[in-house]
Amino acid sequence: MFKMYKERLIKIEKNIYELPKEEGMKVPGRVFFSEKMIKEIEEDSLKQIRNVAMLPGILKYSIGLADMHVGYGFPIGGVAVFDLDKGIISPGGVGYDINCSVRLLRTNLTKADILKKQKEVLDALDRKIPSGVGRGSKFNMNRSELNRILEGGAKYLVEKGYGMKEDYLHTEEEGQMKDAKASKVSDIAIRRGIGQLGTLGAGNHFLEVLFVEDIFNSEIAKVFGLKKNQAVIMIHCGSRGLGHQIASDYIKKMEKEYGFEKLPDRELINAPIKSQLGKDYYEAMCCAVNFAFANKQLITHWIRETMKEMFPKISIDVVYDICHNIAKFEEHFIDGKKQKVCVHRKGATRSFGPGREEIPKAYRDVGQPVLIPGTMGTASYVLVGTKKAEELTFGSTVHGAGRVMSRSSALRKIRGEDTKKQLNKKGIEIKAGSWKSLGEESPEVYKDIEEVVKIVDELGISKKIARLRPLAVVKG
């Protein structure tokens, strides 16, 4: 008798379940859920965990984290690691919104300072930072300038005067994937990206002004420059149309080159890591990553300009800028032996513990900052990476709450006007690109962020440092 995927899960220990190897799977699946959340897990997302486990060169496990839900090919909230000689690189394992990611800024303001000018702050940021479908950027550049941004990322913009050195030093990869080659990006992708630098876009992207509600580890919070009632700003956006087009371009190229007849799912189209097409995709993906870094760098610059008009003595510093939706070459221990591998994190984020040289020097003794955004009306979290994550999840943790309702379902059930009223009752001011976007991204379409964070904290794959609460939200 056929068993549903959920019925096949075997509990290994608290919050850890295994999907055993079956025909075609090269490794087992591992999912990190609580008993409470395992009841809500989607069958199709578990099927995707199984399908990813069938890909050539996969090592150890096909992983699903607590925010997992169905995505393109790979589940969102999925992690997979591949051998460099036998393994593959897959656009579906990275996602269309390449380096859709989060930057946290700390200020010398307090919650009380923001509340005195709450609507003024919201209106000013909304005017300055373009958001929503179709809103272009005020930042003008030509093709050669965009190429330099694609290869130089946030670091290039800082060198041009849009920020300070500490901004990119406190960014993953120091704000620049060095393998980026603009020549691997199509003309169509260039045309889609050239007018979008410094824009939030739509969907789940946002700009939030929050305050630090609680501190769970005062020593590490101090290292991160965070204290109770401090005003902070969170930016969530990615590589916009440029990244989406790069994914589309290389999916088509890989289908033409390799076909998909032998794959368990057409959306798992891939190329061998060492193939020319695999290298080309990686170099183009790095360009999209750099565009996303630069995007947040320009937004940071504009936030500083805007906030200084209202608070002349304000200081704004980057705490950290963390990647989601990315493939990287990293060293990890596989069966006790250190090995360089290709890590796909889709809707997942890095969570390295103390000592890793990839962590900014300012944080290397305590571990990497981990940023877990909430959903407009809910808390967001700052956590810290751990050695436990390196043991269990290839140094990875969740990237957010994870959806429980599709956008189309949300629009049938939720009115954006009602969402705005609910947020206003909580003391949160909001501006959105449309009522539709508010309905699609309403807090109830996501999993419980408190439960998701509780799971990763109990597992030890990232540990709670601070809880943040929103005061003003600009929604794409």
N, C-alpha and C positions, 0 to 999 in steps of 0.2 A: 504494500500500500504506500502511495506517495506521501511523503511527509513535507509539510510546509517548512520553509527555511527556519522560521522561529522555533519550530518543534525540534529541529536538529541541533540547536545550540546546546552546548554543554557548559555548565558553570564551572570555571576553574577556581576562582575565589571571588571574594566580594568585588563587584563592579567589573569583573572580567569574564567574558564568555568566549567560547571557541566554536567556530563552524568547522567541523572535521573535514579533512580531505576526502573528496570523492572523485569519481572518474573525471579525468581532465584537469583537476586542480593540482598544481605543483607544490603548493603550500596550504596550510590551513588558513582560515579567516580568524581574526581576533577582533571582538567588539567590546568597547568599554562603556557600559551602561549600568545604571542602578536597576534593582528589581522593579522599582516603580516605573522607570522609563522603558524598560524592556517590553512592557505590555503595549507601548505605543509605536514600537519600531516597525518601519514599513517593510513588508515582504520584498518589495522590489529593490530596496536599498541593500538588503541581505543578499539578494540575487546578484547585485552588482559587486558586492564583496567577493562572492564566489567567482564571478566572471573575471575579475581582476586577478584572482589567484591562479588563473589559467594562462596568464601572459608569460612569454619567454623570459627567463632570467630573473624572475621575481625571487626575493630572498625572505626567509623567515615566516612572514605573515602578510596577508592582505588585511589592512587595519581600518576599522571604523570607530570614530570617536563619538563622544556623547551628543554632539550636535549633528550627527549624521542624518542625511535625507537624500532622496533620489536626485542625481545630477546627470550630466551628459557623459555616458560611459562609466566613469568612476562616480561613486557617491560623493556628494559634498560632505565634508567631514571625513574624507578618506586619505590614507597615507599608504604608499607602496614604495619599496626600495628595490632597485634593479642592479644586477651585476653588470659591470662595464663591458665585459667581453660578450656575454650572452644575452644581455638585457636590451630593453627597448625604451624609447621616449615617446610619450603619447600626449597629444594636445588635449584629449579628454581627461587626462590625469592632472592637467594644469588648470583647464577651464578657459572659457571665452574671455572673461574679465581678468586678464593676466595681471598679477600683482594688485588685485583688489585688496586693499590693505589699510592699516590704521596708524595714524600719528597722534601722539599725545603731547600737548604743550602745557607747561606749568606757568603760572603767573604769580606776581606778588600781590594780587588782589584777593579779597575774601568774598564769600557768599554775600555778605551784606553790601559790599561795594556793587556787585552785579544787580542785586535786587533794587537798589536805588535807581538804576537806569535800565531795567530789564528789557522793556519794549524798545527803547532807544538802541540798545546793543543789538537786539535781534534785527531790527529794521536796517541798521547800518551794515551788518554782516551780509544780510540778504541782498542789499543793493550792490555790495562790493564783489561778492563771490557768486558767479553765475551758477545756477543749478536748474535741474529739470531737463526734459527732453527738448533738444533743439536750441538751447541757449548757448551761444558761442562765447569765446573768450575775447577780452579786451587786449590780450597780449598778441601783438603781431610779429610774425617771423616768416622768413622765406625758407625754401627747401634746404639750403645749406645750413642754416641755423638750426632747423629741426634735426638734421642729421647729427649735428654736434650734441644736441640734447639727448638723442637716442643713444649715443655712445658715451656721453658724459654724465647723464642723470642729474641728480640734485647737486652733486659736486660742481658740475659745470655752471649751473645757475648761481651758486654761491660765489664762484670765481667772477661771475659777471655782475655781482653786487646785490643779488637777491637773497640776502641772508648772511649767516656767519658760519665760520668753520665748524663750530660745535654742532650745528644743525646736521651736517652730514656725518660727523663723527659719531653721533647718537642715532644713526640710521643703520638698519641692517645692510650689510655689504658696503658700509660707508656711502650709501646712496648711489652706488655705481657698480653694475655688473660689468666687469672688465672684458668679457667675451662678446659683448654686443657688437654687431656689424650692421650698420645701416643699409648696406648694399643687399642684405637678405630680406629687406622689407619692401613690399610691393608698392607701386605707385598709388594703387587704390587705398591702401592702408595709410600712406602718407597724406593723401587728400582728406581722409577721414580724421586724421589727427592734427593737422596743421592749425586748425582754428579752435582746438579744444583744450589747450594747455591752460591750467588755472581754473578748471570747471569741475563741479561735483558730479554732474550727470544725474541720472534718475535711479529708479529701483531702490535698493537699500542703502544708497550712499547718503551721507549726512555731514553736517557740521554742527557740533553741540558745544554749548557752554555749560559746564557742570561744576559741582563743588565736591570736595572730598568729605564724604559723610562719615566714614569709619576707617580707622587704621587697625590692621590686624597684626602687623609686625613693624614696630616703630623704628627699629634699627635699620631695616632694609628700606622702609619708606623714607627715612632720612637720606640714605644714599641716593634714592631716586628723586630727592628734593620735594617730597610731598608731606603735607601736614593737614590736620583736620580743619575743615571749613575753608580751605584754600580754593580759589577759583582756577579751574583748568579748562582746556579746550581740546576737543577730540575731532579729528578729521578722518572720514572714511570714504575713500574713493580709489579709483584704479586707473587703467590705461585707456579708458573711453573707447571710442570707435576704432582707434588704431589697434589696440590689443585684440578686439573682437575680430577685426579683419585678418590679422596675422593668424589667429586660430583657424578661421575659415579657409584661408589660402593654403595652409599646410595640411589641413584635413583632406582637401581636394588633391593635393600633390601626393600625399601618402596613399590615398585610395587608388590613384592612377598608377603609382609605382608598385604597390604591394598587394592591392586588392584586399577584400575583407571576408572572403569566402570561408577561411579557416578560423575566423574569430567567433567567439560565443555571442558577440554583440558588435554590430557594425560601428557603433560609436567608440569602440576601443581601438580604432585604427591607429597605427603606430609605425615607427621606423626603428631599425636597430640603432642603438646609441652611436656606434662607430661608423654607420653609413654616412654618405655625404648628405643625404636628405635629413637624417637625424641631427647632424651637426648644423645644417642650415636652419632647421627649426629652432634649435637651442639658441643660436646666435640672434635670430629674429625675436624669439621670446625674451632674450636679455634686453633687447631694444625696448620692448613693451614695458618690461620691469623698470627700466631707467626712465621711460616717459612717465610712469606712475609716480616714481620718486620725485621727479621734477615737478609734476603736477601738484603734489602736496607741498613742495618747497615754495612754489609761486603762491599758492593759497596761504601758506604761513606768512610770507612777505606781506601779502595784502591784509591779512588779519592784524599784523603788527601796525601797519599804517592806519587801519580803521580804528583799532582800539586806542591808539595813542591820541587820536583826536578827542576821545571822550575821557581818557585817563592819561594825562600827560606824563605822569611818573611811572607808567606801567613798564614792567619788564616781562618778556615772553621768551621762554627757553624750551627747546625740544627735550622731552624726557626720552622718548624712543619712537622709532618708526619701524613697524613690523610687517613682514610680508605674509600674504595668503596667496594661493593660486600660483604656484611656482614649481619648477624643477631645478634642483641644485646638485652639484657634486660635493659630497661631504664624506668625512671619514667616520665610520661607525664600527663597533665591535660586532662581528657576525660569528656566532659560535666560538667566542673567545679570542678571535683573531681580528685585528684592526684591518679594515678594508675600505678602499674608496669606492663609493657607490653613487648611483643617481637616485635622489630622493624626490618623489612626487608628493607635494602637499596641496591638496585641493580642498578649499574651505577648511584648512588646518593651518597651524602656525608653529614656528620653531619655539622650542622651550629648553634651551641649553642651560646646564648647570654651571656652577663656578669653575673657572679655570680655562674654559674653551677660548682659544685665541680669536674666534669670530665675534666674541662679545666686546663691546667698547671697554676700553681700559677703566673707565670710571665705574663700571659695574662688574668687572671680571671676578672680583673676589666674592661677590654674593650671588651672581647668576644673572641671566638676561631678563630684562623686563618683558612681561607678557601682557598684552592688551586685549581684553575681551569686551567688545562693545555690547551694550544692551539694545533695547528696541524702543526708543523715544520716551516711553513712560516708565521704563524699568531701569534698574541699576546697570552700570558698567563696572568692570573690575580691572584692577592692576594686580597681576600676579608675578611670580618670579619662576624662572626655569630651574630645573633640577637634574641631578644625576639619575634619578629614578626614571625620568622621561627618556633619557638616553638608553636605559636598560629595557624599557617596556615598549616605547613607541618611536624609536629612532629620533629622540629629542623633539617630539611633537606634542601639541595639545590642541584644544578646540579653538575656533576662531570667533565664536559667537554662540547664540542660543540655538540656531537651526530652526528651519521652518517646520510647522506641522500642518500648514494649509497652503495650497497653491494660490498663486495670485488671482487666477480666475475664480476659484472658490471664495476667496476673500472678497472680491468685488460683488459677488452674488449675495453675501451675507452681511457685509460691513459698509456703512456709509462713512466717507471721509469726514463729513461734518460732525458726525457723532464722535469720531476719534478725537477731533480737535476739542470738542466740549469736555471729553473725559480728561484730556491732558491739561486743559486750562483749570479744571477743578483741582488738579494736583499741584497747581502753581507753576506749570510749565508753559511757556510761550512758544508758539510754533508757527513757522511759515513753510509752505510746501509748494512744489511746482504745480500741483493740481489736487483736487479732491480725490481723484482716482489713486494717485500715489500714496495719499494718506490712508485710504482704505486698504490698499495692497500691503502696506507695511505696518498696519495696526499691531500693537503689542500682542493681541490674542492669537495672531497667526504664527507666533513663534513658541518654541518650547520655553519652559520656566528657566530663566537664566540662573536663578538661585540653585536649582537642582543640578544644572549642568556644571556650575562652578563647584558645587559641593562634591560632585563625583571626581573631578580632576584633582581637587584638593585632597580628598580622601585617598585617591590612588597615589598621590605624590608626584604626578607628572607636571604639575605646576601648583604653586602654593600661594594662597591669598595674601596680598599686601594691603590693598586699599579698595574700598567701595566708593563709587562715584554716583552722584544723582544729577539728572539733567535739570537745567533752569531755562534754557533757550535752545531751540532746535531749528536749524535750516535743513529742510528735507528735499532731496532731489525729486 
